[in-house]
Amino acid sequence: MWFGWIGHVAALLILGSPDPHADLRNDRLPEPIVTQQTVFTIPFGIPPTGEPQKLPTHVLLSLSRDYGTSWVLHSQVTPEMGQFLFQADTDGEYWFAIQTRDRTGKVSPEFTGVPGMRVRVDRVPPQMQVAAWRGEAGEVTARWRIDEPHFRPEGVTVAYRYAGESQWQQVALDSQHQSKAGDAYLGEVTWWPGQETRVIEVQVQAFDAAANCSRTATRVELPAAGALAEVGALAETGIPAISGNEPPTVSSDSSQPVAVQPFPAVAKPYLPALAADSGAAQSGAPHPEQVRAVNSRLFELEFEVAPADLAGISHAELWGTRDGGRTWQSMSLHERGRSPILAKVDREGLYGFRVVLHGKTAAGHPPQTGDLPDIWIRVDLTPPVARIVSIQPGSGPEANHLVIGWTASDDALADAPVRLTYSTQRGGPWRTIAEPLPDTGRYAWPLPGNVTEPVYIRLEAWDAAGNVAEFETSEPVESQRNDGPPKVFIRDVRPLGDASQRPGPRRYIFR
């Protein structure tokens, strides 16, 4: 089923008897599955049984939103469905328990309030503070503090690039560069830039367990050669250190600029307030032939990975842009890194997408400002406007035809977007006149010999996204054949009047 690809975040649940002695306050609860997706499936498996009367007729899904204090029956499906589709309305923790109902109405196993699965929906990116400065020996140090309850230390990356360049260079990190202090995670790393340059940009990126991403970029000014001691540096960062490497201070009367200046965050709010359909106004706007169209805000994107690279992939991340690549937003994550990946948008419009693959040991590089999408998708939920404007009997070469005229309009009609059908009664059943037809606005229908009574005509027109408009005539249309002027044949001749008054035959005598 198509739904099977929507946020498949849960491991398969095998129905069985929960431990009646499980304590909800200890570590015997299942580990939570953390995800940023609000739409996902919950698959289940049913152990076989040799007793026909115990075969389940329905599978029941119970839900708790208050850590097991209260439960409600959320939904029920037949066993062949194999899964539940669930949509979370808010962030938070969701507990699930599954039971079956057999032919006798018995529900099993006995419900004890112990969840079979916990899912934590988290769409909030980590809160992060970042500072960077240069040292007296020309080294650069970056320090960060991350406040996130579901943080992954291995999800932190540090990169830098020289001013004016587009390529980021990764800084190697290991466990000694990070530590936990209360509810916060602290990190620090030092390296030496390989070029003499005045300015470098430093970027720290962090993923949490739900694959929400935060990125912060700063700029560090390096001293010119021979002027190292004359340039001030960063004052106290306010971020606790995990080593003795403290930034130098700047005297209060220093006139030198502070070395760290915050850059605008790379990740900006999705769907920014722009001019209508702003994607078409960007220099990177696609050619119409490059745009694929869909008529749903929830869809999947297929992608390919070289077979040799599959083993090293931990997950795939989908990034989207609404403004032609100026800003990008992380949209969804596929934990197995396999195609397809789910996309969900808030409204109609033109979107660009990129898929970033993350390795098991290092995170992939997200798209940067100015990067173009790998694919363009127009989300179109509005059907065309279409109607029949005229139906007339044909003449001349079109004698014996009904000439049907129509109008159809849309921002992106399909290549051959029209279907014409007819029926002898309102509402169908409908029989095909012609399909698919180009949008010429006119079609001469050669009347079949079996169509002798008035008919209703229906027009269907669809756009590139698959939205369909329908128009049906409110009154039936005469379908009489028109073969031109009537033809006359003289079959015989018959005399009139009495036989006595008829002139006799003339006789000719030849002498």
Number of C-alpha atoms within 10 A of each C-alpha: 7 7 13 15 17 22 25 21 22 18 12 14 16 13 18 16 12 16 10 11 8 14 12 15 8 7 9 11 15 14 11 15 17 21 26 22 26 18 20 20 20 21 18 18 14 17 8 8 10 7 7 9 11 18 18 21 16 19 25 19 19 18 20 20 14 12 17 16 9 10 16 11 13 14 13 17 16 15 17 11 12 17 23 21 16 15 12 15 9 10 15 14 18 20 22 22 23 23 20 25 19 16 13 11 12 12 17 18 14 13 15 14 21 21 21 17 20 21 19 21 22 21 20 15 21 23 14 19 17 24 28 27 27 25 19 14 9 16 14 20 20 22 25 23 24 22 16 18 12 16 22 15 21 17 17 23 20 22 18 19 18 21 14 9 9 10 10 15 13 14 14 13 17 10 9 11 16 22 16 13 11 8 11 15 19 23 24 24 21 19 13 12 15 8 8 12 14 13 16 19 22 27 24 22 21 24 22 26 21 23 30 21 21 21 22 21 22 22 22 26 22 23 21 12 10 7 9 15 10 10 18 21 26 20 17 13 18 10 15 15 18 18 12 6 12 16 21 15 12 17 11 7 6 10 10 12 13 16 21 22 16 13 13 11 13 19 17 13 10 17 18 12 9 10 10 9 14 16 23 16 12 13 10 16 20 18 9 10 7 11 16 15 19 18 18 17 15 14 17 14 15 10 13 10 12 6 7 7 9 15 10 14 20 18 19 25 22 20 20 26 27 22 26 27 23 18 22 28 20 23 21 23 26 24 19 13 23 17 15 16 22 22 20 15 16 10 12 16 19 23 23 23 25 22 25 19 24 20 17 12 11 18 21 16 14 22 23 14 15 14 16 19 22 9 16 26 18 19 22 22 17 16 21 23 16 20 20 20 12 13 18 14 18 18 14 9 7 14 17 22 23 24 18 20 17 18 16 21 15 15 11 15 21 17 13 16 20 26 19 23 19 24 19 18 14 17 13 13 10 16 13 12 19 14 13 14 16 15 19 12 14 17 19 19 17 15 17 12 9 6 14 13 11 16 19 21 28 24 22 21 29 25 27 23 21 20 18 17 18 18 16 18 18 11 12 17 17 16 19 16 18 16 12 10 6 6 6 6 5 5 5 5 6 4 7 7 7 7 9 7 7 10 7 8 6 6 6 6 5 4 3
